[in-house]
Amino acid sequence: MLLKRGLTLCLFMCLSFVAKSEEVQPNFLFIAVDDLNVFNTAMQHHESSFLQRVYPDETSRQQVYDRLTPNLASLAHKGVTFNYAYSAAPLCGPSRTALLTGVPPHISGYDNHQKHFRHHESLANVVTLPQYLRRNGYFTAGVGKVFHKGRAVYEKGHFNDWPDRLFSWDEWLEMYVGNGNQSGLSPSARETLSPYYLGDEKSYKRFGITEVQTEFSNDYRNMEFVAELLLNGESSRVDANGEQRTVVLPKDKPFFLAAGMFAPHLPFVAEQKYFDLFPQNEMAINGEFVEQLVDEVSGLSTGADKLVRDSSFVQLLAQNEARGSGLGVAAFKAKLQAYLATIAYADQSIGVLLNAIDEHPLSSNTVVILWSDHGYHLGDKLREGKITLWEPANLANLIIIDPRASDAMQRTTDVKVSLQDLYPTIVELAGLSIPRHVHGTSLVDVINNDESNWENAVLNTNGLGNHAVRTDEYRYIRYRDGSEELFNMVNDPFEIDNLVSSAESKEQLDSHRRLLDRLLAKRTH
């Protein structure tokens, strides 16, 4: 009897090993979006969304969201939307580099994007996520803004292979990005800039209307390229170097396809039809609204004061107000309208790719991950842009669809996660071991609806010596000059009341100080 039980156990273990070895590795579609706040339909009820204040009427706000990102809403209905996903850094290059190398900026020291990360000593030989997958049998290919830029260029005495073509990709298509057009296909690329834009007409900060039709724009065509690759197994383009390129998906390998959307990054330039979706007269922005924003930044720390004092957004309002009473408010509305229009353009462009997801023959074994590199301020805290440690600049978009998951239908989760967690997540989903250098925690349990052991504490870094930690209820910020901010994110989602001097918050302040120190001291995953 004992011998029979032993033979049965041995047979079971052998069969289990064979079954596991024959498991098909999943494919990955990895969609990156630039500068996208939580201004999207899937997260329309997020308490920290500035649109809650711009459109205080719930019915009007719902209509805005319905027009804003219908394609992202459709995607969210198929998987898990992370309501509280945060970037490692509120700046394109450091955020993307942290995610794709697995090394956060407080460890690597890579806190800007003046040069390629491989010129940075600590990251010179790092193994990136696509590089690791490639080494382990995956076919890796991509286009657009995935790393900091989609093309290799000579800049400031350095050759910056921004997409990391030599190490990370079997095939990388160097294409122009954004809502402009460099292909020569569009009948007109003329722009009509907003009368409230007072800068250089070639500046990336411009905003206004373009005659480039969506289907001829760079971002749309890049998304279309990946869609064709999914549907047909191959796709061709003339790249930015004038070379005819054809990419073919091999039939004997799983794939990791990366598609990078540049929009809604500046310039906020889109077709008129997208501006028409967001009439300025629906916005509750007036002189009193602006005065309220000014009052709200009066209690900031010394480390934060320089972030709002004479910011580009303050200058935009002041310069227009100097031209005539009320023009500052008009400029505010025009700039926000342009940002929303550019988001709608991005959603439309992503749509051509999302339409291909369900139709391609390997959809049942393809994990889809859509993420934005960080958030964005547009008016709140009198800021335009990112590069702060407040919630709007660090809160990112993250939607994961794993059709093989035990709970693959629409779901949202409130666990606090980091984009730093994507490298280990993808590696685990691929059935591979997580490299020792990689920071972050795999989200596989969360995807499968097990949140029981998750630590809700996320670290953000903004430049040298400026850090924040986000927990369930609080955001604690420490600047390099030693000044601090503590906000109760449940009662004060717009981070107005700094609790550092509050006697009632002393215990929370001390615990978050210790927590930040612990997170900064953590050197391995």
C-alpha positions as CSV (number, residue, x, y, z in Angstrom):
1,M,0.0,0.0,0.0
2,L,2.8,2.4,0.9
3,L,4.6,1.5,-2.4
4,K,1.4,2.2,-4.3
5,R,0.9,5.6,-2.6
6,G,4.6,6.4,-3.4
7,L,4.2,5.5,-7.0
8,T,1.0,7.6,-7.2
9,L,2.7,10.6,-5.7
10,C,5.7,10.2,-8.1
11,L,3.4,10.0,-11.1
12,F,1.4,13.1,-9.9
13,M,4.6,15.1,-9.5
14,C,5.9,14.0,-12.9
15,L,2.7,14.9,-14.6
16,S,2.6,18.3,-12.8
17,F,6.1,19.0,-14.0
18,V,5.3,18.1,-17.6
19,A,2.1,20.2,-17.5
20,K,4.0,23.2,-16.1
21,S,6.8,22.9,-18.6
22,E,4.2,22.9,-21.4
23,E,2.4,26.0,-20.2
24,V,2.3,28.6,-22.9
25,Q,3.9,31.8,-21.9
26,P,1.7,34.9,-22.3
27,N,2.2,37.6,-24.9
28,F,2.3,41.2,-23.7
29,L,0.9,44.4,-25.2
30,F,2.5,47.3,-23.3
31,I,0.9,50.7,-23.9
32,A,2.5,53.8,-22.5
33,V,0.7,57.2,-22.4
34,D,2.5,60.5,-21.7
35,D,1.4,63.1,-19.1
36,L,-2.1,61.7,-18.6
37,N,-3.7,62.8,-15.4
38,V,-6.6,60.7,-13.9
39,F,-8.7,62.7,-16.4
40,N,-10.2,59.5,-17.9
41,T,-13.6,57.9,-17.8
42,A,-12.5,54.8,-15.8
43,M,-11.4,57.1,-12.9
44,Q,-14.1,59.8,-13.2
45,H,-15.1,59.6,-9.6
46,H,-11.5,59.9,-8.2
47,E,-11.7,62.3,-5.3
48,S,-8.4,64.1,-6.2
49,S,-9.3,64.8,-9.9
50,F,-9.3,68.5,-10.5
51,L,-12.2,68.1,-12.9
52,Q,-14.4,67.6,-9.8
53,R,-13.9,71.3,-9.2
54,V,-13.9,72.4,-12.8
55,Y,-17.2,70.6,-13.4
56,P,-19.0,70.6,-10.0
57,D,-22.3,69.5,-11.4
58,E,-22.2,65.7,-11.5
59,T,-24.4,65.4,-14.6
60,S,-22.2,67.8,-16.6
61,R,-19.0,66.1,-15.3
62,Q,-20.3,62.7,-16.4
63,Q,-21.0,64.0,-19.9
64,V,-17.5,65.4,-20.1
65,Y,-16.0,62.1,-19.1
66,D,-18.2,60.2,-21.6
67,R,-16.7,62.4,-24.3
68,L,-13.2,62.3,-23.0
69,T,-11.9,58.8,-23.1
70,P,-14.5,56.3,-24.3
71,N,-11.8,53.9,-25.6
72,L,-10.0,53.8,-22.2
73,A,-13.3,53.2,-20.6
74,S,-13.9,50.2,-22.9
75,L,-10.5,48.8,-22.0
76,A,-11.1,49.3,-18.3
77,H,-14.2,47.1,-18.6
78,K,-12.1,44.2,-19.4
79,G,-9.6,44.1,-16.6
80,V,-8.3,45.7,-13.4
81,T,-8.1,49.5,-13.0
82,F,-5.7,50.6,-10.3
83,N,-7.2,53.7,-8.7
84,Y,-4.0,54.5,-6.8
85,A,-1.0,53.7,-9.0
86,Y,2.0,56.1,-8.6
87,S,5.1,56.9,-10.6
88,A,8.5,56.5,-9.0
89,A,9.2,60.1,-10.2
90,P,7.0,62.8,-11.6
91,L,9.1,63.3,-14.7
92,C,9.1,61.4,-18.0
93,G,12.7,60.1,-18.2
94,P,13.2,59.1,-14.5
95,S,9.8,57.5,-14.3
96,R,10.1,55.4,-17.4
97,T,13.7,54.5,-16.6
98,A,12.8,53.4,-13.1
99,L,9.9,51.2,-14.5
100,L,11.9,49.7,-17.4
101,T,15.2,49.1,-15.5
102,G,13.6,48.1,-12.2
103,V,15.8,50.6,-10.3
104,P,14.1,53.6,-8.7
105,P,15.7,57.0,-8.8
106,H,16.6,57.2,-5.1
107,I,18.8,54.1,-5.8
108,S,20.1,54.9,-9.2
109,G,20.5,58.6,-8.8
110,Y,19.0,59.0,-12.3
111,D,16.6,61.9,-11.5
112,N,16.5,63.8,-14.8
113,H,16.8,63.0,-18.5
114,Q,19.6,65.2,-19.7
115,K,21.3,62.1,-21.1
116,H,20.5,58.5,-21.7
117,F,20.4,56.3,-18.7
118,R,23.3,54.1,-20.0
119,H,25.5,57.1,-19.7
120,H,24.7,57.1,-16.0
121,E,27.3,54.9,-14.1
122,S,24.8,53.0,-11.9
123,L,22.7,52.0,-14.9
124,A,25.3,51.5,-17.6
125,N,24.9,47.7,-17.6
126,V,21.4,47.3,-16.2
127,V,19.2,44.7,-17.7
128,T,15.9,46.3,-18.8
129,L,12.5,44.6,-18.8
130,P,12.4,44.1,-22.5
131,Q,16.0,43.1,-22.5
132,Y,15.4,40.4,-19.8
133,L,12.4,39.1,-21.7
134,R,14.4,39.0,-24.9
135,R,17.2,37.0,-23.2
136,N,14.6,34.5,-22.1
137,G,13.0,33.8,-25.4
138,Y,10.6,36.6,-26.1
139,F,10.4,38.6,-29.3
140,T,10.5,42.2,-28.3
141,A,9.4,45.1,-30.6
142,G,8.1,48.6,-30.2
143,V,7.4,52.1,-31.5
144,G,6.8,55.5,-30.0
145,K,7.7,57.0,-26.6
146,V,8.3,54.0,-24.3
147,F,11.7,55.0,-22.9
148,H,12.2,58.8,-22.8
149,K,12.3,59.2,-26.6
150,G,11.4,57.0,-29.5
151,R,14.5,57.8,-31.6
152,A,18.3,57.8,-31.2
153,V,19.9,61.2,-31.4
154,Y,23.1,63.1,-30.8
155,E,22.6,65.6,-28.0
156,K,25.0,67.8,-26.0
157,G,28.0,65.7,-27.0
158,H,26.3,62.4,-26.3
159,F,24.9,59.7,-28.5
160,N,21.6,59.0,-26.8
161,D,20.1,55.7,-27.9
162,W,16.9,56.7,-26.2
163,P,14.8,53.6,-27.2
164,D,17.8,51.4,-26.1
165,R,17.7,49.6,-29.5
166,L,20.9,47.7,-29.1
167,F,20.0,46.0,-25.9
168,S,16.2,45.9,-25.4
169,W,14.6,45.1,-28.7
170,D,14.7,42.6,-31.6
171,E,12.9,45.3,-33.7
172,W,12.5,48.9,-32.9
173,L,10.8,51.2,-35.3
174,E,12.1,54.8,-35.1
175,M,9.2,57.0,-35.9
176,Y,8.1,60.6,-35.2
177,V,5.7,61.0,-32.3
178,G,2.9,63.4,-31.3
179,N,-0.2,64.8,-32.9
180,G,1.8,66.4,-35.8
181,N,2.7,64.8,-39.0
182,Q,6.1,64.3,-40.6
183,S,5.1,61.7,-43.1
184,G,3.9,64.1,-45.8
185,L,0.6,62.2,-46.0
186,S,-1.5,64.9,-44.5
187,P,-3.0,67.5,-46.9
188,S,-2.2,70.3,-44.3
189,A,-0.3,70.6,-41.1
190,R,-1.2,74.2,-40.5
191,E,-1.8,75.3,-36.9
192,T,-4.0,78.1,-35.5
193,L,-2.6,78.8,-32.1
194,S,-4.8,80.1,-29.3
195,P,-4.9,83.9,-28.9
196,Y,-4.0,83.4,-25.3
197,Y,-0.7,81.7,-26.1
198,L,1.9,84.5,-26.1
199,G,5.1,82.5,-26.7
200,D,7.2,81.3,-29.6
201,E,5.0,79.6,-32.2
202,K,7.5,76.8,-32.4
203,S,7.7,76.2,-28.6
204,Y,6.5,72.9,-27.3
205,K,4.3,74.8,-24.8
206,R,2.0,76.1,-27.6
207,F,-1.6,75.2,-27.7
208,G,-4.3,75.5,-30.3
209,I,-5.8,73.8,-33.3
210,T,-4.2,71.8,-36.1
211,E,-5.4,70.8,-39.5
212,V,-3.6,67.5,-39.3
213,Q,-6.3,64.8,-39.4
214,T,-6.1,62.2,-36.7
215,E,-5.5,59.2,-39.1
216,F,-2.5,61.0,-40.6
217,S,-0.9,62.0,-37.3
218,N,2.3,60.5,-35.9
219,D,0.8,58.9,-32.8
220,Y,-2.2,57.5,-34.6
221,R,0.0,55.9,-37.3
222,N,2.3,54.4,-34.6
223,M,-0.7,52.8,-32.8
224,E,-2.0,51.6,-36.2
225,F,1.4,50.0,-36.9
226,V,1.1,47.9,-33.8
227,A,-2.5,47.1,-34.5
228,E,-1.6,45.8,-38.0
229,L,1.2,43.8,-36.4
230,L,-1.3,42.1,-34.1
231,L,-3.9,41.4,-36.7
232,N,-1.7,40.4,-39.6
233,G,1.5,39.2,-38.0
234,E,3.5,41.8,-39.9
235,S,3.5,45.5,-40.6
236,S,5.5,47.9,-42.7
237,R,6.3,51.6,-42.5
238,V,8.8,54.1,-43.8
239,D,10.6,55.1,-40.6
240,A,11.9,58.5,-39.5
241,N,15.2,57.8,-41.3
242,G,13.5,57.3,-44.6
243,E,14.0,53.5,-44.6
244,Q,11.3,51.0,-45.5
245,R,10.9,48.7,-42.5
246,T,8.9,45.5,-42.1
247,V,8.4,43.9,-38.7
248,V,7.2,40.2,-38.6
249,L,6.0,38.4,-35.5
250,P,7.7,35.1,-35.3
251,K,5.4,32.1,-34.9
252,D,7.6,30.2,-32.5
253,K,8.1,32.9,-29.8
254,P,5.9,34.8,-27.4
255,F,6.0,38.5,-27.9
256,F,6.4,41.7,-25.9
257,L,5.0,44.6,-28.0
258,A,5.4,48.2,-26.7
259,A,3.4,51.1,-28.1
260,G,4.2,54.6,-26.8
261,M,1.7,57.5,-27.1
262,F,3.3,60.9,-26.9
263,A,0.0,62.8,-26.5
264,P,-1.3,64.3,-24.3
265,H,2.2,65.7,-23.7
266,L,2.6,69.3,-24.8
267,P,2.1,70.9,-27.3
268,F,-1.7,70.8,-26.7
269,V,-2.6,70.8,-30.4
270,A,-5.5,68.9,-31.8
271,E,-8.2,69.0,-34.4
272,Q,-11.1,71.4,-33.9
273,K,-13.5,68.4,-33.4
274,Y,-11.8,67.6,-30.1
275,F,-12.0,71.1,-28.8
276,D,-15.7,71.1,-29.6
277,L,-16.2,68.3,-27.1
278,F,-15.3,70.6,-24.2
279,P,-17.0,74.0,-24.5
280,Q,-15.4,76.5,-22.2
281,N,-18.7,77.8,-21.0
282,E,-19.3,74.5,-19.2
283,M,-16.3,75.1,-17.0
284,A,-16.9,76.7,-13.5
285,I,-13.7,78.7,-13.8
286,N,-14.0,82.4,-13.0
287,G,-12.1,85.1,-11.0
288,E,-13.3,83.7,-7.7
289,F,-12.2,80.2,-8.7
290,V,-8.6,81.6,-9.4
291,E,-8.5,83.5,-6.1
292,Q,-9.4,80.4,-4.3
293,L,-6.5,78.6,-5.9
294,V,-4.2,81.4,-4.8
295,D,-5.4,81.2,-1.2
296,E,-4.8,77.5,-1.2
297,V,-1.1,77.7,-1.7
298,S,-0.5,80.1,1.1
299,G,0.4,77.4,3.7
300,L,2.9,75.5,1.7
301,S,6.4,74.6,3.0
302,T,9.5,76.6,2.0
303,G,10.5,73.6,-0.2
304,A,7.3,73.9,-2.2
305,D,7.0,77.7,-2.4
306,K,9.3,77.9,-5.4
307,L,7.2,75.4,-7.3
308,V,4.2,77.8,-7.4
309,R,5.9,81.2,-7.2
310,D,6.1,82.6,-10.7
311,S,5.3,79.3,-12.3
312,S,4.7,79.1,-16.1
313,F,1.0,78.8,-15.3
314,V,1.0,81.9,-13.1
315,Q,2.8,83.7,-15.9
316,L,0.2,82.6,-18.4
317,L,-2.6,84.1,-16.3
318,A,-0.7,87.3,-15.4
319,Q,0.4,88.1,-18.9
320,N,-3.1,87.7,-20.3
321,E,-4.7,89.6,-17.4
322,A,-2.3,92.5,-18.2
323,R,-3.8,92.6,-21.7
324,G,-7.3,93.1,-20.3
325,S,-9.5,92.3,-17.3
326,G,-10.8,88.8,-17.4
327,L,-8.3,87.5,-20.0
328,G,-6.4,85.6,-17.3
329,V,-9.5,83.5,-16.6
330,A,-10.1,83.1,-20.4
331,A,-6.5,81.8,-20.8
332,F,-7.0,79.3,-18.0
333,K,-10.1,77.9,-19.7
334,A,-8.4,77.8,-23.1
335,K,-5.4,75.9,-21.8
336,L,-7.5,73.4,-20.0
337,Q,-9.7,72.9,-23.0
338,A,-6.6,72.3,-25.1
339,Y,-5.4,69.7,-22.6
340,L,-8.7,67.9,-22.6
341,A,-8.8,68.0,-26.4
342,T,-5.4,66.4,-26.6
343,I,-6.5,63.7,-24.2
344,A,-9.5,63.0,-26.5
345,Y,-7.1,62.8,-29.5
346,A,-4.9,60.4,-27.6
347,D,-7.9,58.2,-26.7
348,Q,-9.0,58.2,-30.3
349,S,-5.5,57.2,-31.5
350,I,-5.2,54.4,-28.8
351,G,-8.7,53.2,-30.0
352,V,-7.3,51.9,-33.3
353,L,-5.0,49.6,-31.3
354,L,-7.6,48.6,-28.7
355,N,-9.9,47.5,-31.6
356,A,-7.2,45.0,-32.6
357,I,-6.8,43.5,-29.2
358,D,-10.0,41.3,-29.3
359,E,-9.6,40.5,-32.9
360,H,-6.1,39.2,-33.1
361,P,-5.8,35.4,-32.9
362,L,-3.8,35.2,-29.7
363,S,-6.0,37.5,-27.6
364,S,-6.9,34.8,-25.1
365,N,-3.2,34.6,-24.2
366,T,-2.2,38.3,-24.4
367,V,-1.8,40.4,-21.3
368,V,-2.6,44.1,-22.0
369,I,-1.0,46.7,-19.7
370,L,-1.8,50.4,-20.2
371,W,0.0,53.0,-18.0
372,S,0.9,56.6,-17.9
373,D,4.3,57.7,-16.8
374,H,3.0,60.1,-14.1
375,G,0.2,62.6,-13.6
376,Y,-0.2,66.2,-14.5
377,H,-1.2,69.6,-12.9
378,L,-3.2,72.0,-15.0
379,G,-4.3,74.8,-12.7
380,D,-4.4,73.1,-9.4
381,K,-1.7,74.4,-7.1
382,L,-1.2,77.2,-9.7
383,R,0.9,74.7,-11.7
384,E,1.0,73.4,-15.2
385,G,3.0,70.3,-15.7
386,K,4.5,67.7,-13.4
387,I,7.7,67.8,-11.3
388,T,6.1,68.1,-7.9
389,L,5.5,65.7,-5.1
390,W,1.8,66.4,-4.8
391,E,-0.8,63.8,-5.7
392,P,-1.8,65.1,-9.2
393,A,1.8,64.9,-10.5
394,N,2.5,61.4,-9.2
395,L,-0.9,59.6,-9.6
396,A,-0.7,57.6,-12.8
397,N,-3.0,55.5,-14.9
398,L,-2.7,51.7,-14.8
399,I,-5.0,49.2,-16.3
400,I,-4.1,45.5,-16.6
401,I,-6.0,42.9,-18.5
402,D,-5.0,39.3,-18.1
403,P,-7.6,37.1,-19.9
404,R,-6.2,34.0,-18.1
405,A,-6.7,35.5,-14.6
406,S,-9.1,33.9,-12.1
407,D,-11.0,37.3,-11.9
408,A,-10.5,38.7,-15.4
409,M,-13.7,40.8,-15.5
410,Q,-14.0,44.5,-14.8
411,R,-12.8,45.5,-11.4
412,T,-11.2,48.4,-9.6
413,T,-8.8,48.3,-6.7
414,D,-7.8,50.9,-4.2
415,V,-4.5,49.3,-3.1
416,K,-1.6,51.7,-3.4
417,V,0.9,50.5,-6.0
418,S,3.9,51.8,-7.9
419,L,4.7,51.6,-11.5
420,Q,7.9,50.1,-10.1
421,D,5.8,47.0,-9.6
422,L,5.3,46.4,-13.3
423,Y,8.7,44.8,-14.0
424,P,8.4,42.0,-11.4
425,T,4.7,41.6,-12.4
426,I,5.4,41.0,-16.0
427,V,8.4,38.7,-15.3
428,E,6.2,36.6,-12.9
429,L,3.4,36.4,-15.5
430,A,6.0,35.2,-18.0
431,G,7.0,32.4,-15.6
432,L,10.5,33.8,-15.1
433,S,12.4,34.5,-11.9
434,I,12.7,38.1,-10.9
435,P,16.2,39.5,-11.3
436,R,18.0,40.5,-8.1
437,H,18.4,44.1,-9.1
438,V,14.7,44.7,-9.6
439,H,12.7,46.7,-7.0
440,G,9.0,46.6,-6.6
441,T,6.5,43.9,-5.8
442,S,4.6,41.7,-8.2
443,L,1.0,42.6,-8.7
444,V,0.0,39.1,-9.7
445,D,-1.9,38.4,-6.5
446,V,-3.8,41.7,-6.8
447,I,-4.7,40.9,-10.4
448,N,-6.1,37.6,-9.1
449,N,-8.1,39.5,-6.5
450,D,-6.0,38.7,-3.5
451,E,-5.0,41.9,-1.7
452,S,-4.6,40.5,1.8
453,N,-0.8,40.9,2.1
454,W,-0.4,44.2,0.3
455,E,1.6,47.1,2.0
456,N,-0.1,50.4,1.1
457,A,3.0,52.6,1.1
458,V,4.5,54.1,-2.1
459,L,7.6,56.1,-2.5
460,N,8.0,59.1,-4.9
461,T,11.2,61.0,-5.7
462,N,11.5,64.4,-7.4
463,G,15.1,65.3,-8.0
464,L,17.9,65.2,-5.5
465,G,16.8,64.8,-1.8
466,N,13.0,65.4,-2.3
467,H,10.8,62.5,-1.4
468,A,7.2,61.6,-0.6
469,V,5.4,58.6,0.7
470,R,1.7,57.9,0.1
471,T,-0.2,55.6,2.5
472,D,-3.9,54.8,2.8
473,E,-4.8,58.1,4.4
474,Y,-1.8,60.4,4.1
475,R,0.8,61.9,1.8
476,Y,4.0,62.9,3.6
477,I,6.6,65.1,1.7
478,R,10.1,65.9,2.8
479,Y,12.1,68.4,0.8
480,R,15.9,68.6,0.7
481,D,15.8,71.9,2.7
482,G,14.2,69.9,5.5
483,S,10.8,71.4,5.2
484,E,7.8,69.0,5.3
485,E,4.2,68.6,4.4
486,L,1.6,66.2,5.6
487,F,-1.9,65.9,4.1
488,N,-4.9,63.8,5.1
489,M,-5.9,62.6,1.7
490,V,-9.3,61.3,2.8
491,N,-10.4,64.6,4.3
492,D,-8.3,66.9,2.1
493,P,-7.8,65.3,-1.3
494,F,-6.6,68.5,-2.9
495,E,-3.7,68.9,-0.3
496,I,-4.6,72.3,1.0
497,D,-4.2,71.9,4.8
498,N,-0.6,71.1,5.8
499,L,-0.8,69.2,9.1
500,V,2.9,69.4,10.0
501,S,2.3,71.9,12.7
502,S,-0.8,70.2,14.0
503,A,-0.5,68.7,17.5
504,E,-3.2,66.3,16.7
505,S,-1.2,64.9,13.8
506,K,2.1,64.5,15.6
507,E,1.8,60.7,15.8
508,Q,1.0,60.4,12.1
509,L,3.9,62.8,11.2
510,D,6.4,60.8,13.2
511,S,5.2,57.4,11.8
512,H,5.5,58.7,8.3
513,R,8.9,60.1,8.9
514,R,10.0,56.7,10.0
515,L,8.3,55.0,7.1
516,L,10.0,57.3,4.6
517,D,13.4,56.6,6.1
518,R,12.7,52.8,5.9
519,L,11.6,53.0,2.3
520,L,14.7,55.0,1.4
521,A,17.0,52.5,3.1
522,K,15.5,49.5,1.3
523,R,18.1,48.5,-1.3
524,T,16.8,45.2,-2.7
525,H,13.4,43.8,-3.7
